Amino acid sequence: MSSEPSPTLVELDHVTFGYGDRIILRDVSLSVPRGKVTALMGVSGGGKTTVLRLIGGQVKAQSGQVRFDGADVGQMSSAQLYDARRRMGMLFQFGALFTDMSVFDNVAFPLREHARLPESMVRDIVLMKLDAVGLRGARDLLPSEISGGMSRRVALARAIALDPQLIMYDEPFAGLDPISLGTAARLIRRLNDSLGLTSIIVSHDVDETFEIADHVVVLANGQVAAQGTPAQLKASADPLIHQFVHALSDGPVAFHYPARSVADDFGVQA
């Protein structure tokens, strides 16, 4: 008799990672609950996109473990890693569509690359995925012929083409007008629930992200500064979390990057 799946799909266990001497993540532990929408938030350069790269195996942790469905991503062979990636979907910032392919062929690409299916079945799957994001009628258009918001939705259709367990979104709301932003947010929530997905969203858009997220993790200074429900983070008395959630200019996150004094830089004599 098979056991019930773990309630956690992705887990970082005391992970440290950096580029050269620059540490991006330091002893980070966090978990992504299965079937939920988890938001990774924090100031720029805090390591949010690095977490996505660690989960996808693009980079390896220098210490600690990154586990996907119980398996250590850092210890996977190439074959195991590619198998795990077929169970993941990725929505890149600004979509990253193939500009010389039609909308249809962009969505069909992962199916043709990874699945040995007759073209008639590929067609049906692609049209179903495009219909799910409201763009079945745009199948023959090129990326240059659709708007930025539509491009993001085509990229989402491509991300769900192989029916993944996990979808990772890197700044899915960046550069969108308010209507497109709201549409994208509701679509992420609806697809997560209707398809039984687990979603990780990297975003700076507090209001829209808090509307759809079940769980929020805030990264700062290479570590987990706070985590909890959107309501818990809104009520936090932590100065850094309060500054971030309420978009305040004054707080622990300074406007100026650390530098020598103005007097030293401009040669002002005392």
C-alpha positions as CSV (number, residue, x, y, z in Angstrom):
1,M,0.0,0.0,0.0
2,S,1.5,3.3,-1.1
3,S,2.0,6.1,1.5
4,E,0.4,9.5,1.2
5,P,2.6,12.1,-0.5
6,S,4.5,14.6,1.7
7,P,2.6,17.8,2.2
8,T,5.8,19.6,1.1
9,L,6.8,19.5,-2.6
10,V,9.9,21.7,-2.4
11,E,12.2,22.1,0.6
12,L,15.4,24.1,1.1
13,D,17.3,22.7,4.1
14,H,20.1,24.9,5.5
15,V,21.1,26.0,2.0
16,T,24.1,28.3,1.4
17,F,25.0,29.5,-2.1
18,G,27.0,32.3,-3.6
19,Y,29.0,33.5,-6.6
20,G,32.7,33.5,-5.7
21,D,33.1,35.4,-2.4
22,R,29.6,36.9,-2.6
23,I,27.1,34.9,-0.5
24,I,23.6,35.2,-1.9
25,L,21.8,32.7,0.4
26,R,23.1,31.9,3.9
27,D,21.8,28.9,5.8
28,V,18.3,29.3,4.3
29,S,15.6,26.8,5.2
30,L,12.1,27.1,3.8
31,S,9.3,24.8,2.5
32,V,6.8,25.0,-0.3
33,P,3.5,23.3,0.6
34,R,2.0,21.0,-2.1
35,G,-1.0,22.4,-3.9
36,K,-0.6,25.9,-2.7
37,V,0.6,29.2,-4.1
38,T,3.8,30.4,-2.3
39,A,5.3,33.8,-2.9
40,L,9.0,34.6,-2.6
41,M,9.4,38.3,-1.9
42,G,12.0,40.7,-0.7
43,V,14.2,43.6,-1.9
44,S,16.1,43.3,-5.2
45,G,19.2,41.1,-4.9
46,G,17.8,39.1,-2.0
47,G,18.2,35.7,-3.7
48,K,14.7,35.1,-4.9
49,T,15.5,34.1,-8.5
50,T,18.5,32.2,-7.2
51,V,16.1,30.0,-5.2
52,L,14.3,29.1,-8.5
53,R,17.6,28.3,-10.2
54,L,18.5,26.0,-7.3
55,I,15.2,24.2,-7.5
56,G,15.6,23.7,-11.3
57,G,19.2,22.5,-10.9
58,Q,20.7,25.3,-12.9
59,V,23.1,25.9,-9.9
60,K,24.0,23.7,-7.0
61,A,23.9,24.6,-3.3
62,Q,27.4,24.9,-1.7
63,S,26.0,23.4,1.4
64,G,22.6,22.1,2.5
65,Q,20.0,20.3,0.4
66,V,17.4,21.4,-2.1
67,R,14.7,18.7,-2.3
68,F,12.0,18.3,-5.0
69,D,9.4,15.8,-4.1
70,G,11.8,14.3,-1.6
71,A,14.8,13.9,-3.9
72,D,18.0,16.0,-3.5
73,V,18.3,18.1,-6.7
74,G,22.0,18.6,-6.1
75,Q,22.7,14.8,-6.2
76,M,20.7,14.0,-9.3
77,S,22.3,12.6,-12.4
78,S,21.7,14.4,-15.7
79,A,19.0,11.9,-16.6
80,Q,17.3,12.3,-13.2
81,L,17.5,16.1,-13.4
82,Y,15.9,16.2,-16.9
83,D,13.2,13.9,-15.6
84,A,12.6,16.2,-12.6
85,R,12.5,19.3,-14.9
86,R,9.8,17.7,-17.0
87,R,7.7,17.8,-13.9
88,M,8.3,21.6,-13.5
89,G,7.1,24.5,-15.6
90,M,8.8,27.9,-15.7
91,L,7.4,31.2,-16.6
92,F,10.4,33.5,-17.3
93,Q,10.3,37.2,-16.8
94,F,8.7,38.9,-19.9
95,G,7.8,35.4,-21.3
96,A,10.9,34.5,-23.3
97,L,8.9,33.3,-26.3
98,F,10.7,32.2,-29.5
99,T,10.2,35.2,-31.7
100,D,10.3,33.3,-35.0
101,M,7.7,30.8,-33.9
102,S,3.9,31.2,-33.9
103,V,2.0,31.2,-30.7
104,F,0.9,27.6,-31.5
105,D,4.5,26.4,-32.1
106,N,5.8,28.1,-28.9
107,V,3.3,26.1,-26.8
108,A,3.9,22.9,-28.9
109,F,7.7,23.2,-28.4
110,P,8.0,21.3,-25.0
111,L,5.6,18.6,-26.3
112,R,7.6,18.0,-29.4
113,E,10.8,18.1,-27.5
114,H,9.9,15.8,-24.6
115,A,6.9,13.7,-25.6
116,R,6.5,11.3,-28.5
117,L,3.0,12.2,-29.5
118,P,1.3,12.2,-32.9
119,E,0.9,15.7,-34.3
120,S,-2.9,15.4,-34.0
121,M,-2.6,15.0,-30.2
122,V,-0.1,17.8,-30.0
123,R,-2.6,20.0,-31.8
124,D,-5.4,19.1,-29.3
125,I,-3.2,19.7,-26.3
126,V,-1.9,23.0,-27.5
127,L,-5.4,24.3,-28.3
128,M,-6.6,23.1,-24.8
129,K,-3.7,25.0,-23.1
130,L,-4.3,28.1,-25.2
131,D,-8.0,28.0,-24.4
132,A,-7.2,27.8,-20.7
133,V,-5.4,31.1,-20.9
134,G,-8.0,32.7,-23.2
135,L,-5.8,32.7,-26.4
136,R,-7.0,29.9,-28.6
137,G,-7.9,32.4,-31.2
138,A,-4.3,33.8,-31.3
139,R,-2.7,30.5,-32.3
140,D,-1.4,31.6,-35.7
141,L,0.0,35.0,-34.5
142,L,3.7,35.7,-33.9
143,P,5.0,37.1,-30.6
144,S,5.6,40.4,-32.3
145,E,1.9,40.6,-33.1
146,I,0.5,40.3,-29.6
147,S,0.7,42.5,-26.5
148,G,3.0,42.0,-23.5
149,G,0.2,40.7,-21.4
150,M,-0.8,38.2,-24.1
151,S,2.8,37.1,-24.4
152,R,2.9,36.3,-20.7
153,R,-0.3,34.2,-21.1
154,V,1.2,32.3,-24.1
155,A,4.3,31.6,-21.9
156,L,2.0,30.3,-19.2
157,A,0.3,28.0,-21.7
158,R,3.7,26.7,-22.7
159,A,4.7,26.2,-19.0
160,I,1.7,24.0,-18.4
161,A,1.9,22.1,-21.7
162,L,3.5,19.0,-20.0
163,D,1.1,19.0,-17.0
164,P,3.8,19.8,-14.5
165,Q,3.5,19.4,-10.7
166,L,5.3,22.7,-10.0
167,I,5.2,26.0,-11.8
168,M,7.7,28.7,-11.0
169,Y,7.0,32.3,-12.0
170,D,9.8,34.8,-12.2
171,E,8.3,38.3,-11.9
172,P,5.1,37.4,-13.8
173,F,3.6,40.9,-13.2
174,A,6.5,43.1,-14.3
175,G,5.7,45.6,-17.0
176,L,1.9,44.8,-17.1
177,D,-0.9,47.3,-17.2
178,P,-3.4,47.1,-14.3
179,I,-5.9,45.1,-16.4
180,S,-3.3,42.6,-17.7
181,L,-1.8,42.3,-14.2
182,G,-5.1,41.5,-12.6
183,T,-5.9,39.0,-15.4
184,A,-2.5,37.3,-14.9
185,A,-2.9,37.1,-11.1
186,R,-6.4,35.5,-11.3
187,L,-5.2,33.1,-14.0
188,I,-2.3,31.9,-11.8
189,R,-4.7,31.3,-8.9
190,R,-7.3,29.6,-11.1
191,L,-4.8,27.3,-12.9
192,N,-3.2,26.3,-9.6
193,D,-6.5,25.2,-8.1
194,S,-8.1,23.7,-11.2
195,L,-5.0,21.7,-12.3
196,G,-3.9,20.7,-8.8
197,L,-0.5,22.5,-9.2
198,T,2.0,23.9,-6.8
199,S,3.1,27.4,-7.6
200,I,6.1,29.6,-6.6
201,I,5.9,33.3,-7.5
202,V,8.8,35.6,-7.3
203,S,7.3,39.1,-7.2
204,H,7.7,42.6,-5.9
205,D,4.0,43.4,-6.4
206,V,2.8,43.2,-2.8
207,D,-1.0,43.9,-3.3
208,E,-1.6,41.6,-6.2
209,T,0.6,38.8,-4.9
210,F,-0.9,38.9,-1.4
211,E,-4.4,38.5,-3.0
212,I,-3.5,35.1,-4.5
213,A,-0.8,33.7,-2.3
214,D,-1.4,31.1,0.5
215,H,2.1,31.4,1.9
216,V,4.7,34.2,1.7
217,V,8.4,33.9,2.3
218,V,10.4,37.2,2.6
219,L,14.1,37.0,1.9
220,A,16.5,39.7,3.1
221,N,20.2,39.8,3.6
222,G,20.6,36.3,2.3
223,Q,18.2,34.8,4.9
224,V,14.5,34.2,5.6
225,A,13.4,37.4,7.2
226,A,9.8,36.2,7.7
227,Q,7.3,33.8,6.5
228,G,3.6,33.2,7.0
229,T,0.2,34.0,5.5
230,P,-0.3,37.4,3.8
231,A,-2.4,38.5,6.8
232,Q,0.3,37.6,9.2
233,L,2.9,39.5,7.3
234,K,0.7,42.6,7.0
235,A,0.3,42.6,10.7
236,S,4.0,42.1,11.4
237,A,5.7,44.5,13.7
238,D,9.2,43.7,12.3
239,P,10.6,47.0,11.0
240,L,11.9,45.4,7.8
241,I,8.7,43.5,7.0
242,H,6.6,46.6,7.8
243,Q,8.8,48.7,5.5
244,F,8.5,46.2,2.6
245,V,4.8,45.4,2.9
246,H,3.8,49.1,3.1
247,A,6.4,50.4,0.6
248,L,7.9,52.9,3.0
249,S,11.0,54.9,2.1
250,D,12.3,55.0,5.7
251,G,13.3,51.8,7.4
252,P,16.1,49.2,7.7
253,V,16.5,49.1,3.9
254,A,18.5,52.2,3.1
255,F,18.2,54.2,-0.1
256,H,22.0,54.6,-0.5
257,Y,24.3,51.7,-1.2
258,P,27.2,51.7,1.3
259,A,29.9,54.1,0.3
260,R,32.6,56.4,1.6
261,S,31.6,59.6,3.1
262,V,30.7,62.5,0.8
263,A,33.6,64.5,2.2
264,D,36.0,61.8,1.3
265,D,34.6,61.3,-2.3
266,F,34.5,65.0,-3.1
267,G,37.7,66.0,-1.3
268,V,36.0,68.3,1.1
269,Q,38.4,69.7,3.7
270,A,37.2,69.7,7.3
